Amino acid sequence: MSEERDQSASHPPIRRFREILRKLFLQKAKFAMTSGIATAVDIGLFWVLITYFFQDQWILSNTIAYGIAVLVNFTLQRFFVFELKRSVGAAFALAMAVSFGGYLLNTSIVKGLSTIATMAAQPLIPKLIATGIVFFYNFYFKKYVFEKQFFKVD
């Protein structure tokens, strides 16, 4: 085991690769935490809206909840996840465009899954599935929005 450690210490490319992986993992962990907060807002508000206000209007409930969660998410990611490498206005406009794409993807998945009888009986299941899929879309596109890069880690 110590030989492996000695080898990586003597090979700068291996050390650099490990550092890149560490930074990417930490950034994704921060993204996951801030996205988790925004997701709690999204799903919690969706549940309240679908339960108490718009019982059979899944798309309206999803639109309102997702829109508010997007604003929460942008604010958290701006301060805690990504290094802003463009103006706040430009980043906000691009983030809203990416989020609109995420909304279309999310809503399409929720709508599609809601046509399955077992899913229609439990509105949160399609919402959770859609949220999991959209997480990966959002990470890479938001990384580009804030940092002007998809994969590179400084």
Secondary structure, 3 states (H helix, E strand, C coil): CHHHHHHHHHCHHHHHHHHHHHHHHHHHHHHHHHHHHHHHHHHHHHHHHHHHHCCCCHHHHHHHHHHHHHHHHHHHHHHHCCCCCCCHHHHHHHHHHHHHHHHHHHHHHHHHHHCCHHHHCCCHHHHHHHHHHHHHHHHHHHHHHHHCCCCCCC
